[in-house]
Amino acid sequence: MVIAITDMPSARALRRGGPAAIPGGKITLGVTMAAVCLIVLIPLAAVAARGLALGPQGFVKAAFSARAAHAYLLSFTAAFVAASVNAVFGLLTAWALVRYRFPGRALLGALVDLPLALPTAVAGIALASLYSANGWIGALVAPFGIKLAYNETGVLIALVFVGLPFVARTLEPVLQTLSSEGEEAASSLGAGRLQTLIRVVGPALLPAWITGFTLAFARAVGEYGSVIFIAGNMPYRTEIAPLLITIELEQFDYGAASAIALVMLVVAFLMLLAVNGAQVWSRRSG
């Protein structure tokens, strides 16, 4: 006797809006909301309360000083540029790992994941050793007057290093499920490689690409350990906002540190909200 799945009690209950086949939804939702409140919302609310306790004048003085404004500009600009660079090279890396078979492919995949497992302090020391004037890479370009460490370029190098895996690993599963039949059909109809990439592959990859960009940007905005070793940490030049927060904490000025953190939180949230909105738009338009 064959019973159609649509006649099963659980399926009829789902159609009527009844209980799900797997029980515990309300309990799971409650535990999730409690965890989000304890881990995310309450600490963020405490930071906001500490910063706003300075009062309007004190908050503006601490959060929007000339030094803090330069730190914001450097942090968000460098994070955006680094995420944009990673959006390009992360796509190329994911494409190579999925579409090609070559010696050392597994090693390349492990190297892509290395920034995720490497302690940020170790990454910062390694980058400073490589890109300083006496390092292997820095020494090659130093005779041409190019300085890669202890300036804004060093900040960008560190942020690109830590953000690449987020783009590559986000795009890799999408490329694995993306069939090559569409590309072959476009090629048979006379489309060139660039047309195939823009009109066939691009729309399928765009949501994941935006997600990878968002993750790389978010990581770069909050990066601290790897940057301080290669940036030089000079006020009004290479001082990032997370470092300025740490300096305020070391001076026991918790209100100023909270005010700067609150500004970073708001700006980062608005930028991530805009990127996520673009991602939703791309999915609907696709």
C-alpha positions in Angstrom: 0.0 0.0 0.0 1.5 3.4 -1.1 0.6 6.4 1.0 1.3 9.8 -0.6 3.3 12.2 1.5 0.5 14.8 1.2 -1.8 12.5 3.1 0.5 12.1 6.0 -0.7 13.8 9.3 2.4 16.0 9.6 2.0 17.3 6.1 -1.7 18.0 6.7 -0.8 19.8 9.9 1.8 21.9 8.1 -0.8 22.9 5.5 -3.2 24.0 8.2 -0.5 25.9 10.0 -0.3 23.4 12.8 2.7 22.1 14.7 5.9 21.4 12.8 7.2 17.9 12.2 10.1 18.6 14.6 8.9 19.8 18.0 10.5 22.4 20.2 10.2 25.4 18.0 9.0 27.7 20.7 11.6 26.5 23.1 14.4 26.9 20.6 13.2 30.4 19.7 13.1 31.4 23.4 16.6 30.1 24.0 17.8 31.9 20.8 16.3 35.2 21.9 17.7 34.9 25.4 21.2 34.1 24.0 21.0 37.1 21.6 20.0 39.4 24.5 22.7 38.2 26.8 25.5 38.0 24.3 24.7 40.9 21.9 22.0 43.3 23.0 22.8 43.8 26.7 26.5 44.4 26.2 25.8 46.8 23.3 23.2 48.6 25.4 25.7 48.9 28.3 28.2 50.5 25.9 25.6 52.9 24.6 24.5 53.8 28.2 28.1 54.4 29.3 28.8 56.7 26.3 25.5 58.6 26.6 26.1 59.2 30.3 28.7 61.8 29.3 25.9 64.1 28.3 25.5 65.8 24.9 28.5 68.1 25.2 30.8 65.4 26.7 29.7 62.8 24.2 30.4 65.2 21.2 33.7 66.2 22.7 34.8 62.6 23.2 33.3 61.0 20.1 33.9 63.7 17.5 37.3 65.1 18.4 39.7 65.7 15.5 41.7 62.7 16.5 38.7 60.4 16.7 37.3 61.8 13.4 40.6 60.9 11.6 40.5 57.4 13.2 37.0 56.8 12.0 37.9 58.0 8.5 40.9 55.7 8.3 39.1 52.7 9.8 36.1 52.8 7.5 37.9 53.9 4.4 40.6 51.2 4.7 38.0 48.6 5.5 35.9 49.5 2.5 39.0 49.5 0.2 40.2 46.2 1.6 36.8 44.6 1.2 36.7 45.8 -2.4 40.1 44.3 -3.1 39.1 41.0 -1.5 35.9 41.0 -3.5 38.0 40.7 -6.7 40.8 38.4 -5.5 38.4 36.3 -3.4 36.3 35.7 -6.5 39.4 34.7 -8.5 40.6 32.4 -5.7 37.3 30.7 -5.3 37.0 30.2 -9.0 40.5 28.7 -9.2 39.8 26.3 -6.3 36.4 25.1 -7.7 36.9 25.1 -11.5 40.5 23.9 -11.9 42.6 20.9 -10.7 46.3 21.6 -10.3 49.2 20.5 -8.1 49.1 22.2 -4.7 45.3 22.9 -4.8 44.8 21.5 -1.3 47.7 23.6 0.0 46.3 26.7 -1.6 42.9 26.0 0.1 44.6 25.6 3.5 46.5 28.9 2.9 43.3 30.7 2.2 41.9 29.6 5.6 45.1 30.4 7.4 44.1 34.0 8.4 41.0 32.6 10.1 43.1 30.3 12.4 46.2 32.5 12.9 46.2 34.6 16.0 46.0 38.3 15.0 49.1 39.2 16.9 51.1 36.5 15.0 49.6 37.7 11.7 50.7 41.3 12.6 54.2 40.3 13.4 54.5 38.2 10.3 53.2 41.0 8.1 55.5 43.6 9.7 58.5 41.3 9.2 57.6 40.8 5.5 56.6 44.4 4.5 58.9 46.5 6.6 62.0 48.1 5.0 64.1 45.2 6.2 61.6 42.5 5.3 61.7 40.2 2.3 59.0 42.1 0.4 59.6 45.6 1.7 63.3 45.4 0.9 62.5 44.8 -2.8 60.5 48.0 -3.2 62.4 50.2 -0.7 65.0 51.2 -3.3 62.2 52.7 -5.4 61.0 54.9 -2.5 58.0 52.7 -1.8 57.2 52.1 1.9 54.7 49.3 2.6 54.7 49.3 6.4 54.1 51.8 9.2 51.8 53.9 7.0 48.3 53.7 5.6 49.4 51.1 3.1 50.4 48.8 6.0 46.8 49.2 7.4 45.4 48.2 4.1 47.7 45.2 3.7 46.7 43.8 7.1 42.9 44.3 6.4 43.2 42.6 3.0 45.1 39.7 4.7 42.4 39.0 7.3 39.4 39.5 5.0 40.2 37.3 2.0 38.9 34.0 3.4 35.4 35.5 4.0 34.9 36.3 0.3 36.6 33.1 -1.1 34.8 30.7 1.2 31.4 32.4 0.8 31.6 32.2 -3.0 33.1 28.7 -3.1 29.9 26.7 -2.3 27.9 28.8 -4.8 30.4 28.0 -7.5 30.3 24.3 -6.7 26.5 24.2 -7.2 26.6 26.4 -10.3 26.2 24.3 -13.4 28.4 24.9 -16.4 25.5 24.2 -18.8 24.4 27.8 -18.7 27.9 28.9 -19.7 28.1 26.3 -22.5 24.6 27.4 -23.8 25.7 31.1 -23.8 28.9 30.2 -25.6 27.0 28.1 -28.2 24.8 31.2 -28.8 27.8 33.3 -29.6 28.4 35.0 -26.3 31.9 35.9 -25.5 33.6 35.1 -22.1 32.9 38.6 -20.8 29.3 38.4 -21.8 28.9 35.0 -20.2 30.5 36.2 -17.0 28.3 39.3 -16.8 25.0 37.9 -17.9 25.1 34.3 -16.8 27.6 33.8 -14.0 27.4 37.2 -12.4 23.7 37.2 -11.4 24.0 33.8 -9.8 27.1 34.9 -7.8 26.0 38.4 -6.9 24.1 37.7 -3.6 26.9 35.5 -2.3 29.5 38.1 -3.5 27.7 40.9 -1.6 27.6 38.6 1.5 31.3 38.0 1.3 32.0 41.7 0.8 29.9 42.4 3.9 31.7 39.9 6.0 35.1 41.1 4.9 34.1 44.7 5.6 32.8 43.9 9.0 35.9 42.0 9.9 38.2 44.8 8.7 36.3 47.5 10.6 36.9 45.7 13.9 40.4 44.3 13.2 43.0 45.3 15.8 45.7 42.8 16.5 47.2 42.5 13.0 47.0 46.2 12.3 48.8 47.7 15.2 52.1 45.8 14.4 52.3 47.1 10.8 50.5 50.5 11.0 52.9 52.5 13.2 49.9 53.8 15.2 50.6 57.5 14.7 47.8 59.8 15.7 46.2 61.7 12.8 47.9 59.3 10.4 47.8 55.6 11.0 45.8 55.4 14.2 42.7 53.2 13.7 39.5 53.6 15.8 39.8 50.3 17.7 43.3 51.4 18.8 42.0 54.7 20.0 39.4 52.9 22.1 42.2 50.8 23.7 44.2 53.9 24.4 41.2 55.6 26.1 40.7 52.4 28.2 44.3 52.4 29.3 43.8 55.9 30.5 40.7 54.8 32.4 38.5 57.1 30.4 35.7 54.6 30.0 33.2 57.2 28.9 35.3 58.4 26.0 36.0 54.8 24.9 32.3 54.0 25.0 31.4 57.1 23.0 33.9 56.2 20.3 32.7 52.6 20.3 29.1 53.8 20.0 29.9 55.9 16.9 31.6 52.9 15.3 28.7 50.7 16.2 26.1 53.0 14.6 28.1 53.7 11.4 29.0 50.0 11.0 25.4 49.0 11.5 24.1 51.6 8.9 26.7 50.5 6.3 25.9 46.8 6.9 22.2 47.6 6.7 22.8 49.3 3.3 24.8 46.4 2.0 22.2 43.9 3.2 19.5 45.9 1.5 21.5 45.8 -1.7 21.8 42.1 -1.3 18.0 41.7 -0.9 17.4 43.9 -3.9 19.8 41.8 -6.0 18.0 38.6 -5.1 14.6 40.0 -5.9 15.7 41.5 -9.2 17.5 38.3 -10.2 
